[in-house]
């Protein structure tokens, strides 16, 4: 691996991965009766009638929705990875970019959504391509703040692969600042977390940043 200019890279678009939801089935062990009861009480507090035709099944629908949106609490990311770790004599940069995700802000329980870019430099081991989007999804399907989610993804990839370096960049639009408060429609947050070579070698980090910006299009939702 070149020390001065950083490693050559293999870049893979998130759109080319398999369906990332097949291991994120809705959780079956949430306390659904309590959620339904709480939603009904909220409707009353809003001044609504939870028994009117349009709302009578709303508590049930909301409870069911949360079993999917917050399924990440009950998924072990190590089980998601499983045995998809492979010994490979490859020590150049691997990037999986433009991984779409949806999460829930823990402050207002409103969605934030965007894309994640994950890179690592193998140290004798690589991970199955579809597993990185799945890892992103496990941590996104929880009540989150973007900063913590970014760090959790980077820390987990670093832990499970023990690579020479890991870098994660997450870009997101937050409904809590678009629908309420400052009401800024185009403001987006970008967060990053790095380990190993990406922290120590500026050229390596810059190559990663150059690759994820190359051909990048504005987020559209």
C-alpha positions in Angstrom: 0.0 0.0 0.0 1.4 3.4 -0.9 2.2 5.5 2.2 2.3 8.9 0.5 -0.7 9.0 -1.7 -3.0 6.6 0.2 -4.3 3.2 -1.1 -6.0 2.4 -4.4 -9.7 1.8 -3.8 -12.6 -0.4 -4.8 -15.8 1.7 -4.8 -19.2 0.0 -4.8 -22.5 1.9 -5.0 -25.1 1.2 -2.3 -27.7 0.8 -5.0 -26.0 -2.4 -6.2 -26.4 -4.2 -2.9 -29.0 -6.8 -2.0 -32.2 -5.9 -0.2 -31.0 -4.7 3.2 -34.4 -5.3 4.9 -34.6 -9.0 4.8 -32.9 -9.4 8.2 -34.7 -6.4 9.7 -38.2 -7.9 10.0 -40.6 -6.1 12.4 -40.0 -6.9 16.0 -42.6 -9.2 17.6 -41.8 -8.5 21.3 -42.6 -4.8 21.7 -45.3 -4.0 24.2 -48.0 -3.3 21.5 -51.0 -2.9 23.9 -49.2 -0.1 25.7 -48.2 1.7 22.5 -51.8 1.4 21.2 -53.2 2.8 24.5 -50.7 5.6 24.5 -51.5 6.7 20.9 -55.2 6.7 21.7 -54.6 8.9 24.7 -52.5 11.2 22.6 -55.3 11.5 20.1 -57.7 12.5 22.9 -55.1 15.0 24.2 -54.9 16.6 20.7 -58.7 17.1 20.8 -59.5 14.3 18.4 -61.9 11.4 18.7 -60.0 8.1 18.5 -63.3 6.3 17.7 -64.1 8.2 14.5 -63.8 6.3 11.3 -60.5 7.7 10.1 -58.8 7.2 13.4 -60.3 4.0 14.9 -57.4 1.9 13.6 -54.7 4.5 14.0 -53.3 3.3 17.4 -53.0 -0.2 15.9 -51.3 1.1 12.7 -48.8 3.3 14.7 -47.9 0.4 17.0 -47.3 -1.9 14.0 -45.2 0.9 12.4 -42.9 1.2 15.3 -42.2 -2.6 15.3 -40.6 -2.0 11.9 -39.0 1.5 12.4 -37.4 0.5 15.7 -36.6 -3.1 14.9 -32.8 -2.4 15.3 -33.1 -2.6 19.1 -33.7 -6.4 18.8 -31.2 -7.2 16.1 -27.7 -8.3 17.0 -25.4 -6.8 14.3 -23.0 -9.8 14.8 -25.7 -12.2 13.8 -26.4 -10.0 10.8 -22.8 -10.4 9.7 -22.8 -14.1 10.5 -20.1 -16.0 8.7 -19.7 -13.4 5.8 -16.1 -12.7 6.7 -13.6 -13.9 4.2 -9.8 -14.2 4.3 -8.5 -12.2 1.3 -5.0 -11.0 0.5 -6.2 -7.5 -0.4 -5.1 -4.4 1.6 -6.4 -1.5 -0.5 -9.4 0.7 0.3 -12.9 -0.7 0.0 -15.8 1.8 -0.1 -19.6 1.2 -0.1 -21.2 4.6 -0.8 -24.6 6.1 -1.1 -26.3 3.7 1.4 -29.8 5.1 1.9 -31.2 5.0 5.4 -34.1 6.2 7.5 -33.9 6.7 11.2 -35.9 8.4 14.0 -34.6 11.4 16.0 -34.7 10.6 19.7 -35.5 14.2 20.7 -38.7 14.7 18.8 -39.4 11.2 17.4 -39.4 12.6 13.8 -37.6 11.0 10.9 -34.2 11.9 9.7 -33.0 10.3 6.4 -30.0 10.4 4.2 -27.1 8.3 3.0 -24.0 6.7 4.6 -20.6 6.1 3.1 -18.5 3.4 4.7 -14.8 2.6 3.9 -12.3 0.2 5.3 -8.8 -1.0 4.6 -8.6 -4.8 5.1 -6.1 -6.5 7.2 -6.4 -10.0 5.8 -10.2 -10.0 6.1 -13.1 -8.6 4.1 -16.8 -8.6 4.8 -19.6 -9.6 2.4 -20.9 -6.7 0.4 -24.5 -6.7 1.5 -23.5 -6.8 5.2 -22.3 -3.1 5.4 -25.8 -1.7 4.3 -27.3 -4.1 6.8 -25.0 -2.9 9.6 -26.1 0.7 8.8 -29.7 -0.3 8.9 -29.4 -2.1 12.3 -28.1 1.1 13.9 -30.5 3.4 12.0 -33.6 1.5 13.1 -33.5 2.9 16.6 -34.2 6.2 18.3 -31.0 8.0 17.4 -28.9 11.1 17.1 -26.9 11.2 13.9 -23.5 11.7 15.7 -23.9 8.6 17.8 -25.2 6.5 14.9 -22.1 7.4 12.8 -19.8 6.4 15.6 -21.6 3.2 16.3 -21.3 2.1 12.6 -17.6 2.9 12.5 -16.9 1.2 15.9 -18.7 -1.9 14.9 -17.0 -2.3 11.6 -13.7 -1.7 13.3 -14.5 -4.3 16.0 -15.7 -7.1 13.7 -13.1 -6.7 11.0 -10.0 -5.4 12.9 -9.0 -3.6 9.6 -6.1 -1.2 9.1 -8.6 1.7 9.1 -12.3 2.5 9.0 -14.1 5.7 7.9 -17.8 6.6 7.9 -19.5 9.7 6.6 -23.3 10.2 7.1 -25.3 13.0 5.4 -28.9 13.5 6.5 -32.0 15.8 6.4 -33.8 16.1 9.7 -37.6 16.6 9.8 -37.3 18.1 13.2 -35.6 21.1 11.7 -37.6 21.1 8.5 -41.2 20.8 9.9 -40.8 22.7 13.1 -38.4 25.1 14.9 -36.1 26.8 12.5 -38.0 25.3 9.4 -34.9 25.1 7.2 -35.8 22.9 4.2 -32.3 22.5 2.7 -30.1 22.3 5.8 -28.4 19.0 6.1 -26.0 17.5 8.7 -22.8 15.7 7.8 -21.0 13.6 10.5 -17.9 11.5 10.3 -16.0 8.9 12.3 -12.6 7.4 11.6 -10.2 4.8 12.9 -6.7 3.8 12.2 -5.2 4.8 8.8 -8.0 7.2 8.1 -7.2 9.1 11.3 -3.4 8.9 11.0 -2.9 9.5 7.3 -4.4 12.6 5.8 -3.8 11.4 2.2 -5.8 8.3 2.9 -8.7 10.2 4.4 -8.7 12.7 1.6 -8.8 9.9 -1.0 -11.9 8.6 0.7 -13.6 12.0 0.8 -12.7 12.6 -2.9 -14.2 9.2 -3.9 -17.5 9.8 -2.1 -17.9 13.3 -3.5 -17.1 12.2 -7.1 -20.3 11.9 -9.1 -22.3 12.7 -6.0 -25.8 14.1 -6.6 -27.8 16.2 -4.1 -30.1 14.1 -1.8 -33.7 14.0 -3.0 -36.6 12.9 -1.0 
